[in-house]
C-alpha cells in the first residue's frame, strides 16, 4: 500500500538507481509528509542507503527525481542535513570533536571565511544538546561508537536545517545514546522538523516512528504506521527479493543492457 | 666545523641556491603530500611522479631546450594525464584504484625511459643532464631555478591557506561536502593541480623514483606527534626541511654523496624515530604502558594472595613468609620479592625479619580488588549466562581494568550482593 501525501516534505518520483547496471532501486515512488519521523525499513542490501544517497544526489540515477519542499535538491541544500553512516569516515582523522561539529556550519557562501563567533556558539549549543559539551576538545579517534554518532548528530544540528536524512543513526550505539538520540528526534519533530531515517530494528522502529517506507529494491509500502505496518508488509519486505526481478537485474548486468532507454 | 658554518651561513654562493631551492621544494611536497596522505591517496603521488618523465622528454624533443620552465610544463601535462587516466580506469572498468595506479605508473614511466634512451642515443646537442630527473641532482639548482621554485611555493602555500577548510572537509568526509552543495570536484581539481606542480619541481631534488617518499613520509611522521591538522602540516614542513638541509649538507661536505637519496634517508630516519618515540602512538610509549600494566597486575595479585591466605585462617593482618604467599599463588621468586618491596615502598605492606603483613591501606586495597573480582564473576553468571566454573579466568583479568565508576554501576546493577557465584563473601 502506498499512501501519497499532499504538499509533501519529500517526493521521490519513479526513481531507479543501479550499480554496475544491476538495479538496487527499481521504480521507487513515494512521498512523505512534513513534520513527521519517517523510518525506512528493509533488509540488508535492499537499497536503503542508496535511496538516501540518490535523494542527496551523491549517486547517479537512471531515472526519476527527488524533490524536497517541492524544489530540486540543489536549490534547498541549505535546508537539508545529511548524516552519513558513522562507519563511512575514518575516525583517526586529525580533528577534534569541535572541528567536526563546526563542519556543520560550512556553507557554500562562507567556506572561505574564518569561523565566526556565531558558528562557535551554534556548535557549542549543538554539542550540549547531544550531551557532548565536555568532549569538545577531545580527539575524535578517542570516542566510542555512541559518542561518534552523537558528534555526527551535533554536526547536523549545527546546520540548522529543516529536513534531516539520517543513515542508521542507531547502528552500534549504547542504550543511553539511543535514548538521547530518540529524545532529540522527538524534540526536533515538535519544532516542526522533518526527519527521514534508516533503522534496522523492526520492534523499536514500530515504537519510535509514525510514518514508514518499506523497501526491498522495489517499494513495498509507504504510509502512516497504522495503515502500512502489518504482517503482510513485513513478510513482503523481509521475505526475500522477487526472484523474477533479481533474474532480470542479473540479465541487465550480463548483457550490458540499460535499465532505462 | 668550518664547512658546516660556511654551509649554514649560506656564504658559499653555489650552495646558497641549492639550500634555498631544496627548502622550497620540500615545503611544497610535504604540504601537498599531507592531504594526499589523509585522503588515503598516497600512491597517486607516486604515479604522478613517475608519469612526469615522458613529459619532460617530450618537451625536450619538441623544443630542443633545457629551459626548466618548458620542461616542467611538459612534466605537468603528462603528470596530469596520469591522474586523469587513473580516474577514467577506475570509473569505467572493473579495475580497482590500486591496480589502476600501478598500470598508469608503469606505463608512463616505461614510456619516459624509452624516450630518454632515444634522446641519449640521438645527436641532439646539450642532451646530457636529462637523466638527472631520474634520481635528482639538487647540486645543479641555479638562481633561476630558485625563482621558479619560489613562485610555486608561494602559489601552493596560498592555495592551501585559502582552501584549508574545504580541503579539510573533503579529506574527512567527502559525501558530506557534496551534501551541503560544495563544488567538491573543483576542490579535487585544485588539489591535483598543486600536486602535479609540487612533483614537477620536486623531482629536481630527489628524482621521479624517490618523489613519493618526499610527499608522504613527512606527513606520516608528523601524524604521530599531533592530532591537530594545522600543527601536522607545519610539522610535516619542518621534518622535510630538516631532511632537505641535512641531505644538502652531506653532499656538500662529503665528496660524491648524492643529495636526493640522503634527503629521503634523513626524512625516513625522522619518521622511524617518530613511530618509535612519539607519545601515545609510538612503540616505546606503548611498551611503557604495557610495562606499567604488568607491574600493576603483579602488585594487585600479590595483595590478593595476602588476602586469600588471611581469608583461610580469618586473620588478615598476620605476618606471612614469602613461602606462605607462594603456596597460595604462583609467582617467580624474583618477581615476588620485587613486588613485595615495591608494595612496602607504597606503604601497602609492612616488613619485619623477612616476614610481611598487609598494612591497613594494603588491606583495603586488597579488599577492593577481591570485591571487583567477585562482582565481575557474579555479573558474568547473571548477565552473560556463563557457567560458574568458567568465570574465574575472565575475572582474573578484568579485576585490573574496572574503574570506580564501573564498580559503582556493577554494585547498583547487582544490588550490592553479599556473595559471589562460588559462595564467597563480597566485602564493601
Interface residues (C-beta under 8 A of the other chain):
Chain A: X53 X56 X57 X58 X74 X77 X78 X80 X81 X82 X84 X88 X89 X90 X93 X94 X95 X96 X99 X100 X103 X106 X107 X108 X111 X112 X139 X141 X155 X159
Chain B: X38 X40 X162 X163 X165 X166 X168 X169 X171 X172 X173 X175 X176 X177 X178 X179 X180 X181 X182 X223 X226 X227 X228 X229 X232
